[in-house]
Amino acid sequence: MDGWTEVPDHEYGVSFVATYARCASCGSEVQAPMPADEDLAAFYPETYHSKQADGLLVRLRNDVRWKRIASLLDGDGPILDYGCGDGQFLRHVAERRPSIRLFGYEIAPSRQVATQADGRITIVRGTLDDLLGELPACRLITMNHVIEHLPDPVGTVSRLVERLEPGGVFEGQTPAARSLEHRVFGSRWSGYHAPRHTIVFSPYGLESALGRAGLDKPNVSGTFNPAGLALSLASLRHADEPSVLRREGVSWLVWLGLASGLSVVDRLSGAPAVVDFDARKKAA
């Protein structure tokens, strides 16, 4: 490891300061020590944004996300959304492709299986083993801003890849270490999302992790996501201690507008702060 960064919670005021160690070879950053599972669970308050997702901006993001996934699909095989929240993205997909079986997963202390959309959506809550007990072979598995929350991302992805059909796609979106925004904002960079992000991958580190998980030809590319930059900008007002940011109201719209205007700099820098990724399971 090469260098350490202490990062307080700039969004939800959790009284825990995360320490990130930087990998000298790939530039990814990982919490050290890694919090225990019970500690990680306590970092997500009831006001956490993915638990409250709704409104026009969410619907627009869902549409952009579905268009990307649809461009990677080559059939109507099952799709898993790992880290699906209440299933709102799956409902969005069910309206557009009623022929696809859809599965969602959220970690929970006990096993629960529920259906939505007249049985076309199955949501499993519990452990990864609980999910695998219900999950068929999938054509695509998606992790949208989830892989960076996992204590053992390579181990988790490896087990999920076993449930991908040959030639199936694993895809998602995640913040990128060593980005221009990361270098400019330091400990106030929203990509840390401390203490909830356990690891922040560099593009090279992410490609390497996907390969170790059993995936082929990983592709990592910059994408447009102004919310992250808006949070970084808003965090500049805070002292370097736990604090709270609200993703609502006029002030949030102002930050989003400013971030949208500045995002061209992010894209032209060659070091984007948020990346899309995809890779395929090798065909048999």
matplotlib code that plots the C-alpha trace (Angstrom):
import matplotlib.pyplot as plt

x = [0.0, 1.1, -0.5, -3.5, -6.5, -8.9, -12.5, -15.5, -19.1, -20.0, -23.5, -25.3, -23.3, -22.3, -19.8, -17.2, -14.0, -13.0, -9.3, -8.5, -5.2, -4.0, -2.7, 0.8, 0.4, -3.1, -4.2, -7.4, -8.2, -9.6, -10.8, -8.2, -9.2, -12.3, -15.4, -17.3, -20.6, -22.6, -20.8, -21.3, -25.1, -25.2, -23.7, -27.0, -29.7, -33.4, -32.9, -30.4, -31.1, -31.6, -34.3, -36.1, -35.6, -38.5, -39.3, -38.4, -34.7, -34.8, -37.0, -34.6, -31.6, -33.5, -34.2, -30.5, -29.5, -31.9, -30.8, -27.2, -28.3, -30.5, -27.5, -25.5, -28.3, -28.5, -31.7, -34.4, -32.6, -33.1, -31.6, -30.4, -30.1, -27.8, -28.5, -32.0, -33.4, -37.1, -37.1, -38.0, -35.5, -36.8, -40.3, -39.0, -37.5, -40.7, -42.7, -40.4, -39.5, -42.3, -40.8, -37.7, -37.7, -36.3, -34.6, -33.4, -31.3, -30.7, -28.7, -30.9, -30.6, -33.2, -34.4, -37.4, -38.7, -41.3, -42.7, -43.8, -45.3, -47.7, -44.8, -42.4, -40.1, -38.6, -36.8, -34.7, -33.5, -31.0, -27.6, -25.8, -26.6, -30.3, -30.1, -28.3, -30.9, -33.6, -31.5, -31.5, -28.8, -28.9, -28.1, -27.1, -26.2, -26.0, -24.5, -25.3, -23.1, -22.9, -19.5, -17.8, -20.0, -18.9, -16.3, -15.1, -16.1, -14.0, -15.4, -19.0, -18.6, -16.9, -19.9, -22.4, -20.4, -21.1, -24.8, -24.1, -24.9, -21.9, -21.4, -23.6, -22.8, -21.8, -22.1, -22.4, -21.3, -18.9, -16.7, -13.1, -10.1, -7.3, -9.8, -9.5, -12.3, -10.6, -7.4, -9.1, -11.4, -9.3, -11.1, -14.2, -14.6, -18.0, -16.5, -15.4, -19.0, -17.4, -17.8, -20.1, -17.7, -15.3, -13.2, -12.9, -11.4, -9.1, -10.0, -7.0, -7.8, -11.4, -10.4, -8.0, -10.7, -13.2, -10.6, -9.8, -13.6, -13.7, -14.8, -13.4, -12.6, -13.5, -14.4, -14.3, -15.3, -16.2, -19.9, -22.1, -23.2, -23.4, -24.8, -21.3, -19.7, -22.6, -22.0, -18.2, -18.9, -21.5, -19.0, -16.6, -18.8, -18.2, -15.5, -13.5, -15.9, -19.1, -21.8, -25.1, -26.1, -29.7, -30.3, -33.5, -34.8, -33.6, -30.0, -29.6, -30.9, -28.4, -25.5, -26.7, -27.0, -23.4, -22.1, -23.8, -22.0, -18.7, -19.0, -17.6, -14.2, -14.5, -15.1, -12.4, -9.8, -9.3, -9.7, -13.5, -14.9, -17.6, -17.2, -19.4, -18.0, -18.9, -17.4, -18.6, -18.4, -16.4, -18.5, -18.4]
y = [0.0, 3.5, 6.4, 6.8, 9.1, 9.7, 10.6, 11.5, 11.1, 14.2, 13.1, 11.5, 12.5, 9.0, 9.4, 7.1, 8.2, 5.8, 5.3, 4.3, 2.8, 3.2, 0.3, 1.2, -0.9, -0.1, 3.1, 1.6, 2.6, 0.2, 0.7, -0.5, -2.0, -3.3, -2.7, -5.8, -6.6, -5.4, -2.1, -1.7, -2.2, 0.6, 3.1, 3.2, 5.3, 5.2, 8.5, 6.9, 8.0, 4.6, 3.9, 7.1, 7.0, 8.5, 11.4, 12.7, 12.6, 8.9, 8.0, 9.8, 7.9, 4.6, 5.3, 6.0, 2.9, 0.7, 2.0, 1.0, -2.5, -3.0, -2.2, -5.1, -7.7, -10.3, -12.1, -12.2, -14.3, -13.4, -10.3, -9.8, -6.4, -6.9, -4.1, -3.4, -1.3, -1.6, -2.8, 0.5, 0.0, -3.6, -2.2, 0.3, -2.6, -4.8, -2.1, -2.0, -5.7, -7.8, -10.9, -10.9, -12.5, -10.1, -10.8, -8.4, -8.8, -6.8, -8.0, -8.6, -10.4, -13.0, -14.6, -13.1, -13.7, -11.5, -10.9, -7.8, -7.0, -10.0, -12.4, -11.2, -9.7, -11.8, -9.9, -11.9, -10.4, -12.2, -13.6, -14.3, -18.0, -17.2, -15.4, -18.2, -20.7, -18.8, -17.5, -19.3, -18.8, -15.2, -13.4, -10.2, -9.2, -5.5, -3.7, 0.0, 1.8, -1.4, -3.1, -0.4, -1.2, -4.9, -6.0, -8.8, -7.6, -10.2, -13.1, -11.9, -11.3, -14.7, -16.5, -14.5, -15.2, -18.9, -18.0, -16.2, -18.0, -18.5, -15.2, -13.5, -9.9, -8.5, -4.7, -1.7, 1.8, 2.9, 5.9, 5.9, 6.5, 8.6, 10.6, 14.4, 15.0, 12.7, 14.7, 18.1, 17.4, 15.0, 13.7, 15.7, 13.7, 12.1, 8.9, 7.9, 8.1, 7.2, 5.0, 3.1, 2.6, -0.2, 0.0, 2.6, 1.1, 2.8, 1.8, -0.5, -2.0, -2.6, -4.3, -6.5, -7.4, -8.4, -10.6, -12.3, -12.9, -15.0, -12.4, -11.8, -8.6, -6.1, -2.6, 0.5, 3.9, 7.3, 8.3, 11.3, 11.4, 14.9, 13.9, 12.8, 16.1, 18.0, 16.2, 17.0, 20.7, 20.9, 19.2, 22.1, 24.1, 21.5, 21.3, 18.0, 16.2, 14.3, 16.4, 16.1, 16.9, 16.8, 15.5, 17.6, 21.2, 24.2, 24.1, 20.6, 21.6, 24.4, 22.1, 19.7, 22.5, 23.7, 20.1, 19.5, 22.5, 21.5, 17.8, 18.6, 19.2, 15.8, 14.1, 16.0, 15.3, 11.7, 10.8, 10.6, 10.4, 7.8, 4.9, 2.3, -1.2, -4.4, -7.8, -11.2, -14.7, -16.8, -18.8, -22.6]
z = [0.0, -0.8, 1.1, 3.5, 3.4, 6.3, 5.2, 7.3, 6.2, 4.3, 3.4, 6.3, 9.4, 10.5, 13.3, 11.7, 10.0, 7.3, 6.5, 2.9, 1.8, -1.8, -3.8, -5.1, -8.2, -9.5, -7.6, -6.2, -2.6, 0.1, 3.6, 6.1, 8.3, 6.5, 8.7, 9.9, 8.3, 11.2, 11.2, 7.5, 8.0, 10.5, 8.0, 6.0, 7.8, 6.9, 5.0, 2.7, -0.9, -2.5, 0.0, -0.9, -4.7, -6.7, -8.9, -12.4, -12.0, -10.9, -13.9, -16.2, -14.7, -15.0, -18.7, -19.4, -17.5, -19.3, -22.7, -21.9, -20.7, -23.7, -26.0, -24.3, -24.4, -27.1, -26.1, -23.5, -20.9, -17.2, -15.7, -12.1, -10.5, -7.6, -5.1, -6.4, -3.5, -3.6, -7.2, -8.9, -11.7, -12.3, -12.6, -15.1, -17.2, -16.8, -18.5, -21.5, -21.9, -20.5, -22.0, -19.6, -16.2, -13.7, -10.4, -7.7, -4.6, -1.3, 1.7, 4.8, 8.1, 7.1, 3.9, 2.2, -1.3, -2.9, -6.4, -8.2, -11.6, -11.7, -10.9, -13.6, -10.9, -8.0, -5.3, -2.8, 0.5, 2.7, 2.1, -1.2, -0.7, -0.3, -3.7, -5.4, -4.2, -6.2, -9.2, -12.6, -15.2, -16.2, -19.5, -17.7, -14.1, -13.3, -10.3, -10.5, -7.8, -5.8, -6.4, -4.4, -1.4, -1.2, 1.4, -1.0, -4.5, -6.4, -4.3, -4.7, -8.4, -8.9, -7.4, -9.5, -12.7, -12.0, -12.6, -15.9, -19.1, -21.4, -23.2, -20.6, -19.5, -16.2, -16.1, -13.9, -12.9, -10.2, -9.2, -10.4, -8.2, -9.7, -11.6, -12.0, -9.6, -7.0, -7.3, -7.0, -4.1, -2.0, 1.1, 0.0, -3.2, -3.3, -4.8, -1.3, 0.0, 3.3, 5.2, 2.9, 0.0, 1.0, -2.1, -4.8, -8.0, -10.4, -14.1, -14.2, -10.8, -11.9, -15.1, -13.1, -10.6, -13.3, -14.9, -11.6, -11.1, -14.3, -16.8, -20.3, -22.2, -19.6, -20.9, -18.7, -20.0, -18.6, -18.3, -17.4, -13.8, -12.4, -9.0, -7.8, -8.8, -7.2, -3.9, -4.2, -4.8, -1.9, 0.5, 0.1, 2.5, 5.3, 7.9, 7.7, 10.0, 9.8, 8.2, 6.3, 2.7, 1.4, -2.2, -2.4, -2.7, -4.7, -3.4, -4.7, -8.1, -8.1, -7.3, -10.0, -12.6, -11.8, -11.9, -15.3, -16.7, -15.3, -16.4, -19.8, -18.1, -16.4, -19.8, -21.6, -18.9, -19.8, -16.2, -15.6, -12.0, -12.8, -15.2, -16.8, -17.0, -18.7, -19.4, -20.6, -19.3, -21.7, -24.1, -23.6]

ax = plt.figure().add_subplot(projection="3d")
ax.plot(x, y, z, "-o")
ax.set_aspect("equal")
plt.show()
